[in-house]
Amino acid sequence: MLKVEGVSKSYRRNGWLGGERQQVLRQVHLEWNRGESLGIIGESGSGKSTLGRLLLGIEKPDQGSVTWNGRPVTDRRVRRGTISAVFQDYTSSIHPFYTVRQALLEPLKLVGGQPDTKDMGKLLRQVGLDESYMDKYPHELSGGEAQRVCIARAVSSAPQCILLDEAISSLDGSVQMQVLELLKQLKESSGMGYIFITHDIQAAAFLCDRIMIVCSGEIVETVATPQLRHVQSEYAKELLRKVIS
């Protein structure tokens, strides 16, 4: 279980030398359970990506705790092989001088895996590519292909949870749907769970079991996806109106 208890986070407005601090997250509580797909929705500046970095242990909260099975997620040993991530900017997510093969090997080396070509070929087929991509470089891939490689890399260590931070927002509509279908298939075939951070309610509703709505650094509502049309908060209702209208 990934658990967030009473987390708050602020940054100095003008960098680390600035005096005034801007509160980004306020007293956030959440739980993610194994096999679940949890959507975290909010507009730009809502604090959802900051929350994502805290969940990954990339940053530490000012107050509160983030734990994985009761242990601090900031400890790399705790999250190694259990949590992976896919980010929005796939162009900088893969080392420009790495082949696809080298990119897939990267996380496996961290967990002490001994992959062979068949293993990596299976990973690529899982994401709708094939072995012919193994020796290609990032500049030889389309946006959709590069993001699929990023997903294959995230899946390679067989994590329990993959955090996706706006992972499809820079792709065109048809490729977005292909990636969402792929993620859904991987969840069904492997029992893998997701934390899906996005501003796109429709994408979250397609993939997620439960949706958490964030506004100005606070969780305003959490709802099971089938009940999404029955949200209570005015902010959540307004987000839905924007999608429906």
N, C-alpha and C positions, 0 to 999 in steps of 0.2 A: 504493500500500500504506500502511495505517495501522499503525504499529509502536510498541509500548510496550516499553521496555527498563529493567529494574531500578527500577521506579517505587515509591516509598514516599511516604506522605502521613499527616500527623498534624495535629490541631487542639488548641488549648488548651481544657481542660475547661470553664472559666468565661469563655469569650470571649477576646478578644485580650489582655486584661489579666491573665488567669489564669496561674498558674505551671506547673502540671502539664499535660503534653501526653498526648493519647490517640492511639495509633497506629491509623489507620484502614485503611491499605493497606501491605503489606510485600512488597517485591521482586517486583512484578508484571511478568510478561513475556507479551506476546501479539502476534499478527499478524492483521490482517484484510486479506483479498485482494479485489480488485475483483470484484463480482458475487456475493460470498458473503453468506449470512445467518448471522451468529454470535449465538447466544444466550448471555447472561450471567445466570446464575441464582444466587440466594442469598436467604436470609431477611432480614427487616428488620435493619439494623445490620451487615450483612455487608461493606459497603463498596462495593457495586455501583454505587450512584448517584454516589458520590464518583468512582469510576473513570469513569463517564459524563461528569462535568463536566471531568475531565482530558482525556478523548478529544476533547471539544469545544473545548478550549483556554480554557474559562471560568476554570479554576484552573490553577495551576502545581504540579508535584510538588516535594516537599522534596528528593528524590533521583531520579535517572534521567531519562529523556527520553520524550516522545511526539512522533512525527514523522509527517508525511504526505509520502510520496515523498521522504524524506530531509531534509525541512525542518521546523522546529519548528511544531507545530500552534497554538501560542499566537500566531503571526503571522496576523493576520486575512486578509492577502492570500493566505496559503497555503490556508486553508480556505474562503474566499469562493467560493460557487457549487459547491463540491465536497462539503461536508458540511452536512446539514440535521438538524434535531431536532424531535421531537414528544414533549411531556411529558405527565405524568399529569393535571395540572390544566388542562384545556382552558378552564375558565371564566376563568382569568387569562392564558391564552396569546394571546388575541385582545383587542386594545384595545377597551374597552367602547363607545367612540364611533366605531369604524370599522365600515363596512359590510363584507360579505364581499368585495366588489370591492376595497376599500381594503386589506383584510388580504392578499389575493392579490398585490396590487401591491407590497407592502412588500419582500419579498426580491428581486423582479425589478428594482426600482430599484437595489438594492445591487450587482447584477451588471451594470447598464447595459442591461437588456433593454428592448425596446420592444413590450410586449404590446398586443394589441387585444382587443376583446370576444369575438371568435371563439376566441382562445387561452384566455381565462379560462373561457369556456363549455365548452371541451373539458376543461379541468382539473376543473371541477365534474362533468362527465359521467363522467370517469374514476373519481371517488370516489362515484358513485351519486347525485349531486344533479343539478340542472339550472339553467338561467339564471334561473329565478324566484327563486333564493336570492341573486342578485348584490347586491341592495339591502337585504337583511335585516341586522339588527344581532344581536350575540351573544345578547341576551336573548330574541330571537325564535326561537332554535334549540334543539332538543332536545340532550341530551348527545351522542348518536350523531352528529347532524348537525354539531355544533360540532367534534367530533374529526375528522370527515371533512374539514371545512374546514381544520383544522390540517394534515392529511395532504396535502391539495391544495396548501396553501401551501408545505409542505416539498418537494413534488415540483416546484413551479413553476420552480425554477431548474435543473432537470434535474441534480441532484447525483449523484455516484457512490455516495454512502453516506448513508443516513438513520439516525440514532440515535434509537431509541424507548425512553424511560425510563418504564416502567410505563404505557405509553400507552393500554392497554385496561382497566386494573385497576378504574377507577371506572365502567365501563360495565356494563350488565346483560348476562346471558349471551348472549342472542340477538344483541345489537348487537356484543358482543365477537367472535362468530363471523363476522359480516358484515365487520367491520374486518379480521380476519385473512385472510379470503378475498380482500378487496380488496388487501391488501398482497402476497399471493401472486400475484395476477393482474398487479399492477404490476411485480413482479420478473420475471415471465415475459415480459411485453410490452416492457419497457424495459431489462432487464439490470441494473436497479438492485439494490444490495445493502443489507443492514440490519445494524445492531448492536441486538439486541433485549434490553433489560434488563428482567428480570421475576422474580417469585417463583413464577410459574405454569409448571411443567414441561410440562404438556400443551400450553399455548399455544406455548411455545418449540419443542416437538417437532413441532408442526404447521407452523411457519414456517421453522425454522432447519435449516441443513445440518450445523452443528457446535455443540456446547453446552459452555460453560465454566462450571464450578461453583465458586463463591466462598464461603468460610467465614472469618469473622474476619479479613478483609482479605487473605487468601491464596487463590491458585488451587489447589484441591485435586485437580481432575481436568478434563481436556478430552477430549471424546469425540465421535465422529461420531454424528449422531442415530440412524441405524439400529442402533448398538451401545449405545444408552442403557441398555437393560436389563442390560447386562453391565459396569456401572461397578464399579470396584475399591475405592474409598475408602468407609469406613464412613459418613461424612457423606452422600455421594451416595446410598448404599443406603437410608439412613434417609429422605431426601427422597422417593425413589421409593416406599418403603413407605407414606408418608403419602398419596400420590396413589392408590395401588392399593387400600389398605384402606378 
